[in-house]
Amino acid sequence: MLRLLSRILPLALGATILLVAQSADTRVKQMTAEDLKKLIDSKTKFFFLDVREPKEIAELGTMAGYVNIPMSELEKRATEIPKASLVVTA
């Protein structure tokens, strides 16, 4: 658990973590590192989208399983984001 939190906390401190539902429910919720840990522990399936530039990821770290689509490429790569999935982004 400590190892997981050590990977999550840099995300929480270095970027805003958002939970985005891409279904009829279009609410966006800001998450804490603890919220993210609870989501992971719940075994809920989600798509983890890291929109930071590669340099930021190298400096601050990230979690296993993320997909990096830098903000500067998001519009042209939007089709890579699953439409019917819960999306968590940093």
N, C-alpha and C positions, 0 to 999 in steps of 0.2 A: 504494500500500500504506500509506503514512504517513497518507493521508487516511482510509482505512478504519480503521486502528488508532486514529486520533484520535476516531473515532465510537464504536468499540468500547470503548476504555478507560474513558470516563466510565460506561458501563454496568457494566463490571467493578468499578469503584471505587464506584459509587453503588448497585449492586444485585447481588444474587446472580444469576448466570446459570445456569439449570438446563436440562438436556437431558432431556426426558421422552419415552419411547416409549409411544405409546398403542395398543399391540398386545398380544399375549400376553406380551411382555417389558415388564414394568412398572417396570423399574429407573429410578431418578432419579439423575443424575450432576451434580455441580457442575462447571461449566466455567470455565476461565480465558479471558481475552481471546484468548490464542493458540489455545486449543482452538476457540473460535468462528471465528477466522480460518481455521483448517484445515478446519472444516466447510464454510464458505462456499467456500473454494478447491476443495474436493472436488466441488463442484457437486451435492452431496446436496440433494434437495428437502426443505425443512422449513417449518413454520409458526412464525413468530416472534411470540410473544405477549408483549406488554408489559403487565404488571398494575399498573404504577404509576399514580398519579393524574395527570391532565393537568398540574398544577402541577409535579410532579416531572420530567416529561418536558421541560417548558419550561426548567427549571433545569439539568438534567443532560444533555439531549439523548438521541437514540436513533438508530437506523439506518433507512434506507429499507426499505420493505416490511413494517414491523411492523404488527400489529393491536393497538390499545389497547383492552383490556377491563379497567378498573380493578378491583382486588381487591374493592372494595365492590359491584361489579356482576357479579362472576364467576358466582355461582350462577344468577342469572336469565338470563345470556347464554351459558351453557355450550354450548348447541347451535351456537354460531358457531365452535367449535373443531373442526377435522376429527378424526374418530375414528380414521382409519387413517393418520395422518400423524405424523411425528416432530415434536415440539413443543419449541421452545426458548423459555424464558420468562425475563424479567428483571423 
